[in-house]
Structures are given as structure tokens and as C-alpha cells.
């Protein structure tokens, strides 16, 4: 019985080590991608005004699409 428990415990510890290693690798990859994106923002001089314009365009497009759906359904 002790041998069985030792084997199970060893397997569980090994799987946890593998999971921690995989998580560390994934976090490192994510950090690289985030850094790449942040560098792109810095290199391309993105300003708050760009975000405001993008948001306005999104709302205009959303309103236009809603209007088209209403026309299609005969409600408009």
C-alpha cells in the first residue's frame, strides 16, 4: 500500500511540475506578444484622438447596420 501511495504522489507531483512549466512558458509568450503590441503603439504614435475617432466610427457603423436590419424587417 505504501508503494502505491508513493507512486501516486510522485505522479501527481510530476504532473504539477509539468503544469507549472507550461504556465511559465505560456506567460513568457504572452509577455512577448504584449511587449510587441506596446512597441507598435509607441512606434506608430497612436493618440487618444485615434481611439475617439475609432469609437465614433464604430457607433456610426453600428447605427447604420441597425437601420439596415430594421428596413429589411419592414419595421423602418
C-alpha positions as CSV (number, residue, x, y, z in Angstrom):
1,X,0.0,0.0,0.0
2,X,2.9,2.4,0.8
3,X,4.4,1.8,-2.6
4,X,1.1,2.5,-4.3
5,X,0.8,5.8,-2.4
6,X,4.4,6.8,-3.2
7,X,3.8,6.1,-6.9
8,X,0.6,8.1,-7.0
9,X,2.2,11.0,-5.1
10,X,5.2,11.0,-7.4
11,X,2.9,11.1,-10.5
12,X,0.9,14.0,-9.0
13,X,4.0,16.0,-8.2
14,X,5.4,15.4,-11.7
15,X,2.1,16.5,-13.3
16,X,2.1,19.7,-11.2
17,X,5.7,20.4,-12.2
18,X,4.7,20.0,-15.9
19,X,1.7,22.3,-15.5
20,X,3.8,25.0,-13.8
21,X,6.4,24.7,-16.5
22,X,3.7,25.0,-19.2
23,X,2.2,28.0,-17.5
24,X,5.6,29.7,-17.2
25,X,6.2,29.1,-20.9
26,X,2.8,30.5,-21.9
27,X,3.2,33.6,-19.7
28,X,6.6,34.3,-21.3
29,X,5.0,34.0,-24.8
30,X,2.2,36.3,-23.7
31,X,4.6,38.8,-22.3
32,X,6.5,38.9,-25.7
33,X,3.2,39.5,-27.6
34,X,2.1,42.2,-25.2
35,X,5.5,43.9,-25.5
36,X,5.4,43.7,-29.3
37,X,2.0,45.3,-29.3
38,X,3.1,48.1,-26.9
39,X,6.1,48.7,-29.0
40,X,3.9,49.0,-32.1
41,X,1.8,51.7,-30.3
42,X,4.9,53.6,-29.3
43,X,6.4,53.4,-32.8
44,X,3.2,54.4,-34.6
45,X,2.3,57.4,-32.4
46,X,-1.2,56.3,-31.5
47,X,-3.0,59.0,-29.6
48,X,-6.2,59.2,-27.6
49,X,-7.8,61.1,-30.5
50,X,-7.3,58.0,-32.7
51,X,-9.2,55.9,-30.2
52,X,-12.0,58.5,-30.1
53,X,-12.3,58.6,-33.8
54,X,-12.3,54.8,-34.0
55,X,-15.1,54.7,-31.3
56,X,-17.2,57.2,-33.3
57,X,-16.8,55.2,-36.5
58,X,-17.8,52.1,-34.6
59,X,-21.0,53.7,-33.3
60,X,-21.9,55.2,-36.7
61,X,-21.4,51.8,-38.3
62,X,-23.5,50.1,-35.6
63,X,-26.3,52.6,-36.0
64,X,-26.3,52.2,-39.8
65,X,-26.4,48.4,-39.5
66,X,-29.3,48.5,-37.1
67,X,-31.1,50.8,-39.5
68,X,-30.5,48.3,-42.4
69,X,-31.8,45.4,-40.3
70,X,-35.0,47.4,-39.4
71,X,-35.5,48.3,-43.1
72,X,-35.0,44.6,-44.1
73,X,-37.6,43.5,-41.5
74,X,-40.1,46.2,-42.6
75,X,-40.1,48.0,-39.3
76,X,-38.5,51.1,-40.5
